[in-house]
Amino acid sequence: MASSFSAAKITQPLPLNTTTTRSPDNPLFSSFKSAPPASSFLGSTHKLRIQRPTSARAQTRSGTVVAVSDVVKEKKLKSNAPTSNLLITKEEGLEVYEDMILGRAFEDMCAQMYYRGKMFGFVHLYNGQEAVSSGFIKLLKKEDSVVSTYRDHVHALSKGVPARAVMSELFGKATGCCRGQGGSMHMFSKDHNVLGGFAFIGEGIPVATGAAFTSKYKREVLKEGDCDHVTLAFFGDGTCNNGQFFECLNMAALWKLPIVFVVENNLWAIGMSHLRSTSDPQIWKKGPAFGMPGVHVDGMDVLKVREVAKEAIGRARRGEGPTLVECETYRFRGHSLADPDELRDPAEKARYATRDPITSLKKYMIDSKLASEAELKAIEKKIDEVVEEAVEFADESPAPSRSQLLENVFADPKGFGIGPDGRYRCEDPKFTEGTAHV
């Protein structure tokens, strides 16, 4: 990723094979802080500049995607100190590795349970994209908020929602994080500030923008000086052609809201290739168009994701406004468990499988002597037990009672309205007077 970029001059995607070392005097987004003079605004003082359309070949990504190990080799050449250039501490590395293993093992178990008839409806798995969730969410505070999509199980897990509560929700049980009423696409936890998964693309972005506005309002209007809460809005590449995306980028930049827009660009919107569905496939470039930094990062490399996430979250927490981060990643399964995944080229899938983010982090941890093979195996064994226990707990949990059906759906749980006396209108003997009884 590049060392800095400007609101006025970003013309190429950030190359992923650069490893510029940053210092406090050279932060990732430093050049963005100086806004261009008002006279440089092109809206009315200059003639419209029309660019010639680029060829399909020119629209493909520039910059080589490199593995974690290549970054390590390059950094080692710059210093003889054995630990001075480590990209992560042992404690951080073990935490991130455990979170990524949890996400992968949990989703693999979901596939088993779905095919055994324990889950119903559509179930969208996160395999392959773990570096994005762990890279961002593990840097948050408890008070920070996360807004997800229909592919939301792992976001909830990364934010601290217990595996048994997520699995129970998938089983439709009363012990689930939404008491069995949300299911796969609607994970929510007030205690963990997970503000929901959203089944329709784009509908979570306004919710996230509102949450960020709440943080700013508390701090600046209600004078809650310690309120520096940040919101992460996760969504996919297919969402970035929708109106809510553009409207919320505008509002967030206008009000300098503490939000990070995280695009999980897995290159496919169900069966539609990203390169075929948008006029400019470089999503990050839409950030500067609204006056915020736009970053393109290798979403298969958790260490690179963390570096960008630190800067973006830090900007938001300091009151410097929003950031748009495009994480180029890949899902290892079909769009959902009902998708036979026949549209993607097998060679493409095989190529990304060799860049598994968990395998890359494991190699880095061992090569850098941050952890032994035995330590990482112990984490994997621990997570297997956690997931097995979550399944047992969900399977043994009770189903929701029928009386719960309309709760948390309408302000009036019975659906007929509440009278001036505070009683349900349907309980009034005269409620059905004059109506036909069928």
N, C-alpha and C positions, 0 to 999 in steps of 0.2 A: 504494500500500500504506500501511497505517496506520503511525504512528510508534512505537506501542507497544501491547502488549496484555497482559491479565492472565489468570492461570489460572482465576480465579473469575468474571470478567466478560467473556466474549466471546459476544456474542449476534448479531452480524451479520458477514457475510463482509467481509474487508478490501477497501474500495473501491479500485479500481485507478486512479482518476483523481485521487488525492491525491498531492502531491509534497512532503510535509513534509520539510524539511531537517533532517538529523540531525547531532548533534555528539557528541563523546565523552561528554558528560553526558546525552545523550538517545539511546542506542542503540535499535535496532529492538525488541529484546526486553527492555528495561530493567525494565519493570514486572513482568515475569514472575519476576524474581529473588526478590521478596519473597513467600514462601509465605503463604497465608491461615492464621489461627490455627486450632489444632486444633478449637476449639469450633464453627467454621463448617462442619465436615464434616456432610453431610446424611444419612449412611448410617443412623443409628439415633436421632438426636435430634430429627428433624423428620418431620412427616407427609409421605408420598409426594405429590409434586406432579404432577398429570397435566395435560399440555398438550393442548389441543384440536388435532386434526390440521389441518395447513395445507392450503390448496388447492394444486392443481398449479401454478397461476400463482404462488403465493407461494414455491414451491420453486425457481423459476428464479433465476439469478444477479442479485443487485443490484449496482449500481456499474457505471459505464460503462468499457468497455475502451478505452484510448486508445493512439494510436501514439507511437512514439519522438519524432517531431517535435513533438508537442503538449507533451511533457515539456520538451523543449529550449526551446520558446517561453516556457513558464511560468517556467523557471529564469532565462532571460535578463532577464525583467522585474524580477527581484529583485536584479540586480547589473549594474553597468556594466562590470565587469571581463570582458574577452573570454574568458578561459580559466578563471576561478576556479570556475565551476559546471559544467565539463565532467564528464560522467558516466563518462568513460574516457580514459586517456592514448592517445597515438598508438600506442605499442608494444603496449599491451593490445588496442586496437581492431584492429590489423592481425593479431595472433595469433588473436583470436576470429574475425575475418572469414575468415581462411585455414582455420581449423578447420571453420567452418560450410560453406564452399565445398567442402572435402574431403568432408564428410559427404554433401552433396547430390550432388556429381559421382559419388562412389563408388556411391551407391544407384541413381542413374540408369544407371550402367554395369552394375550387378547385374541390373537389369531386362532390359537388352539381352542379357546373357550367359545369363540364365535362359531367355528365349524362343528362344535359339539352341541350347539343350540342353546348355549347359556346367555347369549347376547342377541339382540334383535335390532332390526333397522340397519342403517348404514354405519359402518365403523371404519374410520380413516386412520391409518397407522403412520407413525413418525420415523420409521426406520431409515437411517441414513442422514437425518437432519439434526441429530443430537447436539452437534457442535454449536448450533445457533441457540437452542434453548439453554444449554448449560453455560455457554459463553456469555450470554447476556444476563440471565435471571440470577445466577449465583453471585452476581455483583450487587444485587439489590438489597435494600433494607426491608424489614418486615412491613413497614408502613407504605412502601412503594407498591404500585398497582401494576397488574398485568391483564391485558385484554387479548383474547385468543380468537381462534377460528374454529371450524369443525374438526381440525386436527389438533386437539387441545389436551389430550391426556398427559403428554410429557411436559407441557408448559405448567400444568397444575402440579405435577410431581416435583419439578425443579423449584417451584415456589414454596414447597414444603407441605402440600396437601398429602396426608398419609396414603400410601399405596392401597391400603384396605378400604379407605373411603372412596377412592377413585374406582377401584374394581367393583365395589358394591353398587356404585352408581351405574356402571356398565351392566351390571346384572339386574338393574331396576329394583334394588332393595332399599328398605327404609333407612338403613345405616349408611347409604351413600351420601356424598357431600351435598347433593340436592334432594335428599330423602327419596331417591329413586324416580324423581319426576323429570330430571333433565336428560339423562342418558348420555351417550357417547359425545354428542356435539354441543352439550350445554353444561360443561363443568363450571361450577361456581363455588367460591368459598369466601364468605365475609371475613372470617378469622385470618385468612392468608392474603386478603386483597386480590384474589383472582376474580375479576369482574365478569367472567363468563366466557364460554366458547360461543360462537355465533354461527348458525348453520348457513345463513345467506352471506355470500362474500361481500365484504365492505361494510356490513352493518355494525361491526364492532369498532370501526375507526371513529365515528362520532362519539361513541360512548367513552373511548379512551381520551379523546380531545376534551370531553366534558370533565373527566376525572382530573386531567391536567389543569383545567381551568379552576376546578375546586381548590387544588393545591395553591395556585397563584392567588386566588381570592382570599383564602385563609391567611396567607402570609402578608398580602399587601393591604387588604381591606379590614380584615378582622384582627390584624396585627399579631398573628401567631408567629412570632419570629423564628421559632424552631421548626416550622413547617417547610421542609425542603424536599417534600415527597416528589418522586418522579414516576411517570407512567410509561410503560412499554406497550406499544400497539403492534401486534404481530399480524401479518397477512401475507398472501401469496402474490406471485407475478400476475395472475389473472385478474386480481382485484385492481391493479394499477391502471386499468383503462376505465374504471368506474367513477362516477361523479363524486361520491362521498370522499374518495381519496384526494381529489384536487381541492374540494371545498375545505377539507380539514387541514391540508397543508397550508392553505391560505390563512385560515383562522389562527392556526398555531404560530405561524410566522408573524402575523399581524400583532398578536398579543404576547409574543415571546413566551409561549407556554412550555412548561418543563416536561416535554414528551420526546420520546425517540420512536420514530416510525421504522419498524424492522420488517423489511421485505424478505420473505423466505422464497427466493426465486429458485424453485426446483425444476425450472425449464419447461414444465408442462402444466397447463390448466386442464385437468382431467385428460383429454386426449388431444388437446390443441397445443402445438409447439409454440413456445413463447416467441420465437423468431417470426412466426407467421401471423401473430395476432396483434402486434403493436407496431406503430410506424417507426419508433426508435426503441430498440430493445434494451438500451442502457437506462434502466429505471432511475439510477442514482442521479442522473442529470436533471431530473425533475425537481430536485431539492433546490439548487441554486436559482431555478426559475422563479421560486417563491421566496427567495431571500434566506435560505438556510443551507448549511453544508450538506452535500451529497457524497456518500462514500460507497465504493464498491469493494467488497472484501470476499476472500475465499471462504465460503461457508462450510467447507469440508475440513477446515483447520481451526480447531477450537482456540488455539493460542492467538491466531490472527484476529479471530472474532473478539476475543477478550480485550485485545489492545484497542480495537475500535470502540468496543462497548464502554471501556473505562473512560475514554475521551468524551463520547456522546452523553453518557449518563452524568459525567462530571460537569459538562456544559449546562445540562438541564438543571442540575442541583444548584449550580452557582447563579442561576437566573439568566443565563445567556441564550436561552431559547431552544428550539427543536432541532433535530438532526434527522435526515433520511439516510438509512443504511440499507444497502442492497447486499444481501448475503447470497452468493451463488452456490446453491447446494443441489442435492439430488435425493429423491426418495427411492428406496430399494424395493418397495412393493408397489402394487397398482394404486390407483387413486383411492379406492376403498377395497374392502375385502370382497366386494361383489364385482370388482373389476378384474377380468382375466389378464390385463396388462399385455395386450397383443399389438398395441399401436407403436410402442417405442422400439427402436432398433436394438436387437440383442447385443450388438457390438458396443453400443452406447452404454447399455446397462452394465456390461462386463467391464468397460473402461472405468466407470465410476465406482464399481465394486472394489477395484484395486486401491481406491483412495478412501477407504473406510475411515471415518474420523476417529473411531475408537482405537483401531489398530495403529493409526498414526500417533495418537497421544501415548499409547502404551509403549511404542518403540522409543519415543522421545524420553519418557520417564526412565526407562531402563538404560538407554544410551547415556543419559545425563547423570546416571547414578542417583536419581531422586527416589527411586523405589526399586525393590527387587521383584523378580518374577513371583516369588512366594507371597509377597505383600499384595500384589495385584490379584493373584489367584484367591487369596483370602477374601478380598472385596467381592469378587465374582461369586464365591460360595455364599457369602453373607446375603447378597442381593437375591440369589436363587431362593434362599430360605424366606426372605421378605415377600417375594412374589408368590411363593407357594402358600404362605400364611394368608396373604391377601385373598387368594382364591378360596381357601377354606372358610375364611371369615365371611366372604360374600355369599358363598353357597349356603352357609348355615343361617344367614341373616333372614329376618322375616320380610315378606312383601309388604308394601304400604297398604294401609287400610283403605277401604272404599271411600270413607268419609274425607280422605285427604285429597280426593280427585280435583276439586276446584280451589283448594288452598294455594295461595301464592300465584294465582292466575288472574283473578279479579279483585278489586278493592272490596267488593261485596262477594264473599265466598259462595253465597247461594245464588247469586246471579239475578236477583229480582229487585234489588234496590233496598235502601234503608229509609224508613220513614222519619219524620221530625222527632218522634219520641225515641229514636235510636233502635227501634225494633225492626226486624225484617218485615217488609211489606207482605210477604207471602204468608206470614203468621197471623195477619189480620183476617178474621172470618169474612170480612166483606171484600177481600182482595179479588175473588173471582166473580163477584156479583155482576150480573149482566153479560157475562161471557158464555159462549157456547162450550158445553162439555162434550168432548169426543171420547 
